[in-house]
Amino acid sequence: MSSQRMAFLAPLISVDQPFLRSSALPMISNAIHPPVTEAVPTVGAAFDTLWNIPKGSTDRMTDTHISSPLSDGISSWILAEADPPPAAPPTEAEITSLREAFGAFFGERNPQKALPLLTNALQSFERQPPDERAALYRVRGDCYMALQLPREAADDYGRCLGLMDGIGGEKADPSERPLARLGRARALRSGTGLDEKRNTQAAEDYRVALTLTGNDDLEEEERLADGVSKNPYAAWEWGMSLRASGSYEDAARTHGRAARAFEDVGDHAAAVVSALDRGIDLAAASSGTDVKDARDALKAAILSTPTVKGDDIALLQRVVAKEGEARMALASILWAANDKSDGEKEFFDACATFDQLDADADARDKVAQKTGAMPKPLISNLGYSIDDILGAREVGCSSFKRESFLTEKLQWPDVLQEKVLKLEKLK
């Protein structure tokens, strides 16, 4: 039947697959860390048997139907609205066009080539059932994300969800909804800064996507927790959206969940980053002299950063940069709580952290130049991932004097910005 046809055309990257760290820009932006299957299923003879629409449940309406001209007319109108006639199957040329589009995106991993082909396929499939068009919009949304066009991607994910919510959309593959929700959340987060409305929508999309990812035999809260354990990367992103939408305590709780989930999958570096972000969330939630929870969380997370080991220098640099950010947050709330001595100490420790980070990066570049090795190029910034946090030479003590940096780069809320700006002026 039509609800299964799209499954023969493209591999769906499931949001509950095991997640692997990768610094490369993924072709399927909806699945930043899972491995991408190389094989592309063929269409073949699948279409030959999938175009018959099963007899609908509306037949029950006619079993007890009392005949009269008026009731016949009303019943015919209701049946026509509820169960529209099946669309004609796509032509051979349309199937070929769709196969080429999926081949370019999933097989060649060439989003530039795939985008116009997917657009043509959507136009050709306009007369097809909503569940199939929904899947196509979701794939084109992934393509837009691969091209770093988040606004266009968000629109397509929204169209996908709208079609699934309408008549006939219930036939869509169940995996489409969490994929579209996660895709829209990431599209909204990319480049939104502190747009509260968009981040609120993104936070809700993350919540729904993670809930749908969890085991559907569980109660909603347990199912959400299961989804977080399966995709801690999306959970960390959810926490950042909650912070940007002003829900600081919820953000702290979510980053705490992400930290535990990262430890469970063996990503200790990401767990430490999540713990540091939890402390920053609590710093934003603190007020006046009531800073104990934030202070304790930040100090504990800062002490854990030396436990991150490995050969991935860029990753280690990002962890140290996040430590410096956390120290600045700690210094800010201590200073605002009139604990000037400890606040000033943490401020200078933060500045020293950034200085040492940059000095280490400069020394490594000099060694690389002497040996003829070229520094690794910076990867494309996805705008939403934990791999996008700032690293060496991207943040320094003086950076915290600029509101634009605090807003656009760190996405610090106003309440925390005010405190750090006062600290920078030693007021």
N, C-alpha and C positions, 0 to 999 in steps of 0.2 A: 504494500500500500504506500501512499505518498509519504507517510511519515518516515519511512526508512530509505527513501531514494537518495537523499543527500549523503547518507552514510557511505554509499558506494563511490562517492565522488572525491572525498577529501578526508584525510586522517584528522580526527579530533584529538587535540592535546588535552588530556584530562587534567583537571585541577587537583586530582588526588593522587597523581603519580609521585614517586620519590623525587626529591628536589636535589639538584647538584649545583654547586657554585660554578659560575662561568662569568668571566669578565667580558666576553664577546657579546655584541648586540644580537639578541636572539631573533630569528626570522619570525617566530610566532610570539609577538609581544605579550600575548595573554599567558604565556608559559615561560617566564623569564629563566627559570632554573632547571626545569625538567629536560631530559634528553629528547631530541626531536627524532622521530622515526624517519628514516631515509626513504623507505619504500612508499610509493604513492599508489593506492588502490586504483585499479582501472574500472571504467564504467562497464564495458563489455555488454553482456546480455542482461545485466541487472534491470535495465529499463523495460525489457520485454514482459516482465511479470509484475511490475510494480505500479502500473497505472490504473488498476481496477479499484474503484472506491467501494468499500464494503457497504452493505445495506445498513442504513442508519437506524438509530433507535426511534426515529420519528415515526416508523411504521406503527408503533403502538398507538399513536394518535388516531389512526384510521380504523383500528380494530373496533372501537366503540363509537365511531362517528355516526351521528344522526344526520341523515341527508336532508338538506334544504338549500335553496339557491343562495341565501345569505350566508349560512354556515359553510357551505361549500366554498364560497368565495373567500371568506375569512380564513378557513383552514388552508386553502391553497396558498394564500399570501404568507401565512405563518410558516408553512412547510418550505416555501421558496426562500424565505429569509433564513430559516434555520439550517437548511441543507441545500445550498446552491448546487447547480449542476456541475459535474466534474469538468475541469479544464481539459482542453485538448493537450495531448502529450507534446513535449518539445520536439522540434524537428531534428533530423540528423545533424544539420548544420549548427543548431543551437547546442546540442550535446557536445559536438566537436569543439565549439567555442569555449564551453565551460571546462572541458577537459584541458584545453590549452591554458586557460586562466589558472586552474589549480596546478597544472604542471609547472608553470612559471613561478608560482608562489611557493608551493610545497616542495617541488622537485628541484628547480633551478635556484630557488631562494633569491629570486630577483623581483623585489616589490615594484621597482620602476616599470618593469615589463608587465607585471601582473595587474597593476592598477587599472589601466584602460581596458584590459581584457575582462576583469571582474565587473567593471562598469557596464560594458557591452552585455555581459551575461545577465546582469540584473535587469537591464532593459528588455532582453529577450524573454526572461522568466517572469515578467510583470503579470502575465495571465495565469501563472502557476499558483498552487495553494500557498497560504500564508506561512506554513511551517517551513517550506522550502526557501521562500524568499527571506525569511528570518535568518536561516543558516547562511545564506549568501551575504546578507548585510553584516553578519558577525565576522565572516571571513574578510570582507573588505575593510571592516574596522581594524582587524589585525594588520592588514596591509598598510593602512594609513598610519598605524602606530609604528610599523617598521620603517616608514618614511618620515617619522617624527612629525606627523601632522595630527596632533591630539584633538583639536577641535573637530576636524572632519571625522576622526575616529569616534569621538563621543556621540556625534550625530547618528552614525551608523549603528552603534551599539544600542542607542535609544530606539531607532527604527526596528531593530531586531526584537527588543523587548516589547515594543508596542504591538508588533505583529503576533507575538506569542500570547499576548494578553487579549487579543481579539478573537473573533469567530474563526475556528480552524486552527488557531495557534496551539491548542492543547495537543495537537498531533506531533508537535516538534520533538526532536530528540531531547530527553530530559537534561542531557549534559550541556545543551545550548544556553540555558538560563544562567547557571553559575559562570560560564565562560563569558557571556555578554555582560553580566554584572561586574565581574572582575575587570574585564576590558574597559568598561566605562569608568570604573573607579580610577584606574591607572591613567586613563586619558584625562580625566578631570584633574587629577593631581599633577599632571605634567604642566609645569609653567603657570600654575594658578596662584602661587604666592600665598597670601593670606585672604583670598577671596572666600569669605565665610560661607556664603550660600553654596558655592561649588564644592567646598570641602565637606560641608554637611551632607550633600548628596553623595559624595564619594565615600564618606564614612558609612552611610547606610548601604551603599552598594557592596562595600567590603564585607559588612556584617552579613548581608544576605548571601553573598557568594560563599563565604566561609561556612555558613550554616548549611547551605545546600551541598557543600563538599563533604560534610560529615556524614556519619552513618545514619541513614534515615530510620533506623530502628530505635534511635535514642530520643529522649526528650529534647526540646529545643536548645536549652542551655548546654546540655551534654553534647548535643550534636555540634553546636558552635565550637565547643572546646576541642572536639575531635577534628573539626575542620582546621582549627588553628594548629593542631599538632601535625597535620598533613601539609600545611603550607605556612610555615612561620614567616616566610618572606612577605607574603601578603598581609599577615598579621602585623608585622612591623609597619608596613605602609598604612594599614588601618589606624594604628596608633598615631602616626604623623598627621593623618587627616583629622582625627579627633582633636589633637592639639591645635591644629590650624582652625578648627571650627569653634574653639573655646571650651571644649569639654576636657579640661586638664586632668581631672581625677580618672575619668574613663580612659584617657590616653595612657596614664601611668599604669592602670590595671592591664590594659592591652599590651603595652610594652613589656610588662612583667610576664605575661603569658607567652609572649614571643620569645623572651629570653630563655624560659624553661624549655620551650619547644625546640629552639636552636640547639640547646645542650643535648636534647634527646636525639637529634639527627647528627650530632657530632660537629656542628659549626660553632666552635667556641668563640671565634672572633665576633661573629654576628650576635652571639649571646651577650658578650661584653658591651657591644655597641647598644643593644637593646636595653641593657641595665643602665647604661649612662643616660640614654634617652628617657628612661623611666624617672631618673633623678631630675632631669631637666623639666619634665612634665610636673613633678611635684613642686619644683621651684616656682613654676608659673602659677600653681594652685595656692602657694603659700601667701600669707598676708601678715603685715606688721612684724611682730617679734615671734610669731608662731611658725618657726621654720625647722622644728626638730625632725619631722618626717623627711623633709627634703634634704636637710643637712646629712642625716644618717644614710639615706639612700645614695646620695652623691658620693660621700666619702667611701662607702663600701664599694661602689662601682669603680671609683678611681683607683682604689687599691688593687682591683682585679686586673687592670690593664696590663701589668707586666707578665701576667700568666699567658698572654697571647703569644704564641711562638709560630715559626714557620719560615719558609723561603719566599713567600709572596710579599715582596718589599712594599709594593703599592698598598696592599691590604693592611700591613702593619702601620704604614704611614697614616692611613685613614683612621685606624683605631686610636693612634696617638693624637691626631687632630681632634677627634671626638672627645678624648680625655681633656684636651685644652679647652674645648667648648664647655664641657661640664664644670671644669674649674672656674671658668668665668661666671657661669650661672651660680655656682656656690659662693663665689666672692660677692656677687651682686646681692644675693639675699642676706648674707651676713652683714654687709655694709648697710643695707636698708633696715636691718634689725638692730642697728646701732652697735653691732659687734665690729667696730672699726679695725681693731688689731688683727683678728683672724681674717676679716674680709680683705684687708690689705695684703696679708701674707698669701692668701689664695690667689689674689690678683697677680702678684709677682711670680708665683709658681706657674700660673697659666702662661704668662708672657715667656718665662724660661722654657716651658714645654714647646711653645711654638718656635722659639729661636733655635732650640736644639733640633727640632724636626727639620727646619729649613737647612741648617748647617749640615745635617746628615745627608739630605738630598743633594746639596751642592757637592759634597765630597764624593758621593757615588757617581755623579755625572762626570766629575773630573777623572775619576778612575776609568770610567767607560770611554771617555775621549782618548785617554792615553793608550788604551788597549785596542782602540779602533771599533769598539762596540757602540752602536747607536742607542740612545735612550728609547725605550718603548714609546710609541705614540699613544697619546691619550685616547681612550675609547670614547665612542659616542655616548653622551649623557642621556639616559632614558627619561630623566626628570622625575622618577617616582621610586626608584629602587634603592635598597640599602647599599648597593654598590656605587651609588652616586654621591655619597657623602664626601665632604671636602677632604683633601689630602695635603701633602707637602706643598708649600708655596701658594696655597689657595686661601689660607686663613692665617692671620697674625693678630698680635695684641691690638694694633691700631685699627684693624678691621672693625672692631666692636664700637668704634666711634661713629660709624656711618650707619644711619638708619636704613639706607637702601640695602646694605649688605645684610643687616639683621633681618630684614623683611624678605628679601628675594633669595638670599643664599641659605640662611639658617632657618627661615620661617619662624622666627621667634615671635610670640605674641606681644602686643603692646605693653602689657603689664610687666613683662620681663625686660623688654627694651628700655623702659623708663628707669628701671633699677640699674642696668649696666651702664647706661649713659651718665647717670649720676655718679657711679663709681669711677668712670673714666675721667670725670671732672673733679673727682675726690671731694664731692659735696656731701 
